[in-house]
Amino acid sequence: MWILVSRLLRRWKMIVLALPLVATVLSRLGNHLERRAGKPTTTSRGLLGISRFARRRAGADDARKRPAGVHRTPDLTRPQE
């Protein structure tokens, strides 16, 4: 019985702590690659897709609302209205 509880607790900790962290790192890396290349690349689309999947698995709502390739940081090249 204790082994079952321990296994479930480890899995829960991994989902709650590690998945959002991994999703954030992959998302930032994908966004950085897109900014560097000036357009979406195959690698950046793949990284952003994996990060969206990880966020969905972790239960983060923000990932479902934001399509791939949309940056959180404001575009400073456009004039502000």
Secondary structure, DSSP 8 states (H G I E B T S, - for coil): -HHHHHHHHHHHHIIIIIHHHHHHHHHHHHHHHHHHHSS--HHHHHHHHHHHHHHHHHT-SHHHHS-TT--SS--TTS---
